[in-house]
Every structure is written in structure tokens, then in C-alpha cells.
Amino acid sequence: MKLIDFLNKETPNEGGCMVCLAKYKVKDYNPDIQAYEYEPREDYMLVERHKCANGDVFTINKRFHYDYDFAWDEQTPWEILYKKES
């Protein structure tokens, strides 16, 4: 499942929101061993749905959803902690 599919399925209608816990890995350079390592991270994501002329737009932490593709991993989907329906 891709991020946009997850958002379409789980995000409440306009006026609602949900809070998710995202667990993902970031590729960082370690100068001590002169190689890249994957560092695990956890962040909370506030997801909202907005209506526009072309359909729905999703914002995550007040940014567009495609800015958070790096935090999406199909093996570990985001955990939904809270949903508020409008």
C-alpha cells in the first residue's frame, strides 16, 4: 500500500483529523566508519483532508503529503493513535 492509498482509506472527511505514529529509518553518513547507516526514528504526524477542485488534498503537519514520502514504509505502516470525525 502506498502513502496516498493509506491516506485515502484512513483519513476522516474534511473537518476531521488523525494523529499517527510514524516509525521509519533515515540514511545518515557516519564519518567514523566512512559509510552510511540507517538510523531509526519516530515522529507524530497530524493528518488532515482538504477539499479542492481536483478532489482531496492531504496535509501532514501543515505540509503537503508528498513531502512525507520519505517517512512511509510499506512494511511498517503508520500507527493510528487518534481520529476525530467532523
N, C-alpha and C positions, 0 to 999 in steps of 0.2 A: 504494500500500500504506500502510495506517495503522500507527501505532506498535504497537498491540496485535497486529496481524497479523504484524508483523516479530518481535515477542517470542514469539508462539506458535510460529512457524516455526523460529526460530534458537536460542532458549534451551534449554540442556540440561535433562534431567529434574531433579527435586528432588535436592539434594545437590551438583549441579554449578553452574557459574557461567560467565560470559563477560565479557570486557573489550572495550569498544568505544570507538572514537574518534568523537565526535560533532562535526561541523562545522555551525555554524548562524549566523544573524545575529540581533543584538539591536537593537531600536529604542531609540536614546538621543537625548535632547534636547541640541542644541548651542546654547548661549546666544550664541555669537559670530555665528552666522548666523540665529539665532532660528527654527530648523527642526529637524525630526527627521532623524536619519541612521541608517543601518543599519551596525552595527559587526560585523565577522566575529569569531567566537570558536571555540575548540576546547577540548573537555573530554573527559576519560576517564570512562567510565561502567561501573560494576560492576553487572552484571545477574544476579539470582538468581530462581529459580522456587520458589514455596512452595505446598504443597497446603492447601486449606481445604475446608469443607463445600460450597461452591458451585462448586468447580473449582480453577483455578490463580490465584494472585496473583503478580505480578511486583514485585520491589523493584529500584530503581536507586539506587545509592549510599545504601542503607538507608532510602529513602523509596518511597512508592507510585509506580507507573509513571505515573499521570496527572499527577503533579507535574512531569513532564518533557516534556509535550506541546509546550511552547514550543521545545524543542531538536530536535524532529523535523521534517524537511523531506523531502517525498517525492522531490524532485529529487536530493537528496544524502543517501541513507540512511547510517546509521552503518556505519563500517568495523569489522568484527570482527577484533580483534587476537589474541585468545586464548580458547580454550574448554577447560573442564575438565569431563569427564563424571564422574558419581558412580560 
